[in-house]
């Protein structure tokens, strides 16, 4: 069974057409602003170093890599 999509802030279940919303993946502008505020306050952080080699590895499509 496919899990329903929920708002990452308030856990409200989103309708199937939610991806068309300007607030997606949030349910409303309030939840979107709460998330932004958490980023700006430093409550969220990317903790893994991103080196140029790792960035290239992340951006490279595995299907484009030469086979061994």
N, C-alpha and C positions, 0 to 999 in steps of 0.2 A: 504494500500500500504506500502511496506517495504521501510524504509528510506535508501538511499544510505550511505555507510560508507565514511566519509570524514577525512582528515588529521587533527588532533587536533591543529596543528600549523598554516598551511596555508589555511585550509578549502578546499583543492583540493579534488575532488571526486575520490575515489579509485576504481579500477576495482574489479569485483567479486572475482578474484583470489588473491587479495591483501594479504590475510591471509597467503599465502605461501611465501611472501616476507620477507627477513631478516630485513627489516625496519618497518614492521607492528607494530603498527597501523599508522605509519607515511608513507608519500609518497616517501621519499628519505632520504639519509644519512644526508643531510643538516638539515632537519626538526628534525630528531632524535637527532642530536648534539645540536640543539637549545634547545630542551626539556631538555637534560642532563645538559646543561649550566645553565638553569633556576633553576634546582634542586640544582646544586652546588653553585649557587649564593644566595640561600636561598629565591628565589622568590616563590617557592612552599613550603608548609609545611603541615605536618599532625598535626592538632590542637586538636584532640580528644585524651585524655589519653587512653592508652590501658593497662588495668589491667589484671592480669592472669585470673580472672574469665571471663572477657569480651572476652579475646582471646579464651578461651575454648568454649564459647558460639558461637563465630564466626566460629570456626573450626568444631563444632559439626554439623553433618548432622541432620536436623530436623526429618527425617524419622527414625533415630536411637534413638530418645528420647522416654522414656516411655509415654504411653498415660495416661491421667488423668481420 
